[in-house]
Amino acid sequence: MTHSSTGLQLGIFLLALVVFATFWCLLTVLISRLTGWAVLARRFRSQSEPYGDARTVGPWLLTIYMRYWTHYSSIVKITAANDALYLSINMIGFRAGHPPLSIPWSEIAFSSQTWIFFRRYVVMILGKQEKIPLRISERTARKLGILERVPE
């Protein structure tokens, strides 16, 4: 193998790596737009840490559903604090287009709990203007202390 062919192979490898990384970033930005995360980020980009008593779940073994029944599995961390509901992506490869969110409780409406495939979900409508649904399991809502906020 000559020096020039090794350099060519390295150049092709680096080009493929850049193309893949660009494609991946574009894909995660597209996902954020599809799920509604990008819409929420316009008003609710987190500027601070959770305030007061905070309970956190995730990201491992946590699935949340958003708009159009799109879902995030094992990459989202949810924190319910006194001041707001905090959402963040914990895996660096999925953060493009997904800044951390801090949604005040006054901007969250609770929809009825629903049964889907024998599991109960708590549905939160995020943002009075945006109206992005977020579905979490009843068990997750209980761990976060959110069930106390859900009207009967």
Secondary structure, DSSP 4 states (H G I P E B T S, - for coil): --HHHHHHHHHHHHHHHHHHHHHHHHHHHHHHHHHTHHHHHHHHB--S---SS-EEE-STT-EEE-GGG-EEES-EEEEE-SSEEEEEE-SGGG-TT---EEEEGGGEEE---EEETTEEEEEEEE-TTT-EEEEEEHHHHHHHT-GGGS--
